[in-house]
Amino acid sequence: MKRKVVMEIKGLCKSFGGIKAVNDLDIKLYEREIIAIVGDNGAGKSTLIKLISGIYLKDSGEIYLNGEKATIDTPADAKKYGIETVYQERGIIPEFNAAENLFLGREKLVNSKFGNFIKYMDDSYMRKETIKLLKNIRIELKNINEKINNLSGGQRQTVVVGRAVYWG
């Protein structure tokens, strides 16, 4: 069985002044593959992720997604290609619940009885989608309406990973 390459990076380079953070990197990522990026502090791990995520512009090199050359110059470009990044800082709001954090910045809005003039968040839709997602990735939260700051660290992280899966 031939494995499908979903991302290929060729000759990727990024320097900051005279420091080469990523130097001529070649890598292939395969469908349904889980990898880890490990290395010492300053080895370029975060720089690589920021290049793929459109936070940093590459100095040279190419990125291919599903065999097609990808132009990733901004985070919006990365999102168009389905690339989501989970950072250690998490990017969650502790006072929000799982659904509110899952849809943070991408809230499902619907028209009010006043039409397009006034919109409101479709909490029911966001809750249903969150429950469906968590079930699909086999994550169980006892109370979907629980604020994130009342969850364990591991549960918080699963909400963030779930967000990347949902939007990726």
C-alpha distance (Angstrom), angle and dihedral (degrees) to the residues before:
residue distance angle dihedral
M1 . . .
K2 3.79 . .
R3 3.78 115.3 .
K4 3.81 117.5 -131.1
V5 3.82 116.8 -124.2
V6 3.81 107.6 -136.2
M7 3.81 97.3 175.3
E8 3.76 129.5 21.3
I9 3.78 124.1 -179.3
K10 3.80 119.4 -164.3
G11 3.80 125.5 -169.8
L12 3.81 95.3 -21.3
C13 3.81 113.1 -177.9
K14 3.79 134.3 176.9
S15 3.79 126.9 171.8
F16 3.76 133.2 -177.4
G17 3.78 105.0 -154.4
G18 3.81 105.6 -52.9
I19 3.82 93.8 -17.8
K20 3.80 116.2 99.6
A21 3.79 104.6 -149.3
V22 3.82 94.4 174.3
N23 3.79 116.1 19.1
D24 3.81 121.9 -168.5
L25 3.81 96.0 -38.3
D26 3.80 119.9 -172.2
I27 3.81 119.7 -176.3
K28 3.79 139.5 151.3
L29 3.80 123.1 -151.2
Y30 3.78 118.1 -160.5
E31 3.79 131.9 -148.2
R32 3.82 113.9 -88.8
E33 3.81 90.8 10.4
I34 3.78 124.5 134.6
I35 3.78 116.8 -156.2
A36 3.78 136.6 178.5
I37 3.77 125.8 -143.7
V38 3.78 109.3 -146.5
G39 3.79 133.9 172.7
D40 3.76 145.8 118.8
N41 3.78 122.7 -65.6
G42 3.79 108.2 -74.5
A43 3.81 93.5 21.8
G44 3.82 92.5 122.9
K45 3.81 101.6 -103.4
S46 3.80 95.3 129.2
T47 3.79 91.6 40.9
L48 3.81 90.4 55.1
I49 3.80 91.8 50.9
K50 3.81 91.1 46.8
L51 3.81 90.3 51.2
I52 3.80 92.1 51.4
S53 3.82 90.2 44.4
G54 3.80 94.3 50.9
I55 3.80 95.2 -114.8
Y56 3.83 91.7 116.8
L57 3.79 127.5 34.4
K58 3.80 114.1 -126.9
D59 3.80 120.1 -121.0
S60 3.80 91.3 -144.7
G61 3.77 142.2 -23.0
E62 3.77 136.3 76.3
I63 3.78 136.9 -97.8
Y64 3.79 121.1 -154.3
L65 3.79 124.2 -166.8
N66 3.80 116.6 -164.8
G67 3.81 88.6 -16.1
E68 3.81 95.2 -53.4
K69 3.80 122.5 111.2
A70 3.81 108.5 -110.8
T71 3.78 127.1 -150.7
I72 3.79 108.1 -149.8
D73 3.79 110.5 174.5
T74 3.81 99.6 139.1
P75 3.81 138.5 27.1
A76 3.83 87.2 -107.4
D77 3.82 88.9 58.1
A78 3.81 90.2 51.9
K79 3.80 91.5 49.5
K80 3.83 90.4 51.3
Y81 3.80 87.0 59.1
G82 3.81 91.3 48.5
I83 3.81 95.6 -105.5
E84 3.79 113.6 147.9
T85 3.78 124.6 175.5
V86 3.80 128.2 -150.5
Y87 3.80 109.2 -155.3
Q88 3.78 125.0 -163.2
E89 3.80 89.0 -116.7
R90 3.81 85.1 61.9
G91 3.81 99.7 -150.5
I92 3.79 95.0 -125.8
I93 3.78 132.5 137.1
P94 3.82 109.3 -128.3
E95 3.82 93.8 -151.4
F96 3.82 92.2 56.0
N97 3.80 125.0 82.1
A98 3.82 125.7 -123.0
A99 3.82 95.2 -87.4
E100 3.80 93.3 47.7
N101 3.81 90.0 50.2
L102 3.81 93.2 44.6
F103 3.82 90.7 55.7
L104 3.83 95.7 35.5
G105 3.80 106.7 147.1
R106 3.81 90.5 1.8
E107 3.79 100.3 65.8
K108 3.80 116.9 168.8
L109 3.80 105.2 -116.0
V110 3.79 126.9 -166.5
N111 3.78 131.7 -173.2
S112 3.78 118.3 -98.2
K113 3.78 124.2 -136.3
F114 3.81 85.3 -84.1
G115 3.81 89.4 64.9
N116 3.77 125.2 -130.3
F117 3.81 91.8 -16.9
I118 3.82 94.5 78.9
K119 3.79 123.2 28.1
Y120 3.76 132.0 -176.1
M121 3.79 135.5 -164.4
D122 3.78 116.2 -92.6
D123 3.82 96.5 -132.3
S124 3.80 92.7 172.8
Y125 3.80 92.7 55.9
M126 3.82 92.4 45.9
R127 3.84 91.9 49.6
K128 3.82 92.4 48.3
E129 3.80 92.0 48.5
T130 3.81 91.2 48.1
I131 3.81 92.5 50.1
K132 3.81 90.4 48.1
L133 3.82 92.1 48.6
L134 3.80 94.9 47.5
K135 3.80 90.1 48.7
N136 3.82 91.7 49.6
I137 3.80 92.6 52.1
R138 3.82 91.3 40.9
I139 3.79 98.2 -115.5
E140 3.78 118.2 143.4
L141 3.78 124.1 -156.7
K142 3.79 114.6 179.9
N143 3.79 93.2 -146.6
I144 3.79 117.6 25.5
N145 3.83 89.5 -165.8
E146 3.82 93.6 56.7
K147 3.80 114.5 120.3
I148 3.80 113.0 -108.9
N149 3.81 92.0 -121.4
N150 3.83 88.7 64.0
L151 3.83 92.4 56.8
S152 3.79 126.8 88.1
G153 3.80 119.0 -100.4
G154 3.79 90.4 -104.7
Q155 3.80 92.6 50.5
R156 3.80 90.3 49.5
Q157 3.78 90.6 52.0
T158 3.81 91.6 49.6
V159 3.81 89.6 55.8
V160 3.81 89.3 53.5
V161 3.81 92.3 46.8
G162 3.79 88.6 47.2
R163 3.80 89.5 54.2
A164 3.81 90.3 53.5
V165 3.81 90.7 48.8
Y166 3.81 92.5 47.7
W167 3.79 96.3 48.9
G168 3.83 98.4 30.6
